[in-house]
Amino acid sequence: MTDTHLQSLALAGVVASGLPNPLPASSARYTVPAVFNRRPEPMEAQAIVTSSVRNAMATAGYPEVTLEIADRRLLIGHTSLEELEQGLAEEIATVIDEISRNVAAEKQRRIDVAQGEAEDRDARAKEVTRAAERISFTPRGRA
């Protein structure tokens, strides 16, 4: 199975054991760990922590929220369970899904380009072979 057949990256849920105990007051902000359904690919991980994602979070109304990847976890900083439940979780899920799809498309594009280049090399090699096979070192008059 190649990387292009991986399932889309998604968050499976909140890691309850990583939450503060007891939970702070509803107005408090803290880090909420969430677990991915699989380990993010390097391109996905890089895309999740970019300024464009921070800007998307700010535009969606979550300017203080931070996203950090730690192995198979997404650490969602400066938020709360309440904020996640009221729409932030959906916003993060949408961004991650979009990133996952874009990375998969880019990987497929690279595979297609590499395949095309390999096919071109094979075609050139076959043409050279055919041209070489047409050469005959037969003395005149002995054909």
SVG drawing of the C-alpha trace seen along z (x, -y; Angstrom):
<svg xmlns="http://www.w3.org/2000/svg" viewBox="-22 -37 55 49">
<polyline fill="none" stroke="black" stroke-width="0.4" points="0.0,0.0 1.5,-3.4 1.2,-6.6 -1.4,-7.9 -3.8,-5.3 -3.7,-6.5 -7.0,-7.5 -7.6,-11.2 -6.1,-12.8 -8.7,-13.5 -9.0,-14.0 -10.5,-11.0 -11.3,-12.8 -10.1,-14.6 -7.5,-12.9 -9.4,-13.2 -6.4,-12.2 -4.5,-15.2 -7.0,-17.7 -6.5,-19.7 -8.3,-18.0 -10.5,-19.6 -11.4,-21.6 -10.9,-25.4 -13.8,-27.8 -15.6,-28.2 -13.8,-31.4 -10.4,-29.9 -8.2,-28.9 -6.0,-25.8 -4.5,-23.3 -6.8,-20.5 -5.0,-17.5 -6.7,-15.6 -5.6,-12.4 -5.2,-12.0 -6.6,-8.9 -3.1,-8.3 0.4,-9.9 0.4,-13.1 2.6,-13.0 5.4,-15.5 3.7,-17.7 0.4,-17.6 2.2,-18.4 4.0,-21.4 0.8,-22.7 -1.2,-22.5 1.2,-24.9 1.5,-27.5 0.5,-31.1 -2.2,-30.6 -3.9,-28.2 -3.5,-30.6 -5.0,-33.3 -7.9,-31.0 -8.5,-30.4 -8.5,-34.1 -10.9,-34.8 -13.2,-32.2 -13.3,-34.0 -10.5,-32.1 -7.5,-34.5 -5.8,-33.2 -6.1,-29.5 -2.8,-27.7 -2.2,-24.4 0.9,-22.3 1.6,-18.7 3.2,-16.3 3.5,-12.8 -0.1,-11.6 -1.7,-14.4 -2.8,-17.9 -2.4,-20.3 -5.0,-22.9 -3.8,-25.8 -5.7,-28.8 -9.1,-27.2 -11.6,-25.2 -13.9,-22.2 -16.8,-24.6 -15.2,-26.6 -14.5,-23.4 -18.0,-22.2 -19.4,-25.5 -17.8,-25.4 -14.0,-25.4 -13.8,-21.6 -15.7,-21.8 -13.4,-24.6 -10.3,-22.6 -11.7,-19.4 -12.5,-21.3 -9.0,-22.8 -7.3,-19.4 -9.5,-17.7 -8.7,-20.4 -4.9,-20.1 -5.1,-16.3 -6.9,-16.4 -4.4,-19.0 -1.4,-17.0 -2.8,-13.8 -3.5,-15.7 0.1,-17.0 1.6,-13.6 -0.5,-12.1 0.6,-15.0 4.2,-14.2 3.7,-10.5 2.0,-11.3 4.9,-13.5 7.5,-10.9 5.5,-8.2 5.4,-10.4 9.1,-11.1 9.8,-7.4 7.6,-6.6 9.4,-9.2 12.8,-7.7 11.6,-4.2 10.3,-5.5 13.6,-7.2 15.5,-4.1 13.3,-1.9 13.8,-4.3 17.6,-4.3 17.5,-0.5 15.4,-0.3 17.8,-2.7 20.8,-0.7 19.2,2.5 18.8,1.1 22.6,0.8 24.2,3.7 28.0,4.2 27.7,6.3 30.4,5.8 29.1,4.6 27.9,7.3 27.1,9.7 23.7,8.7"/>
</svg>
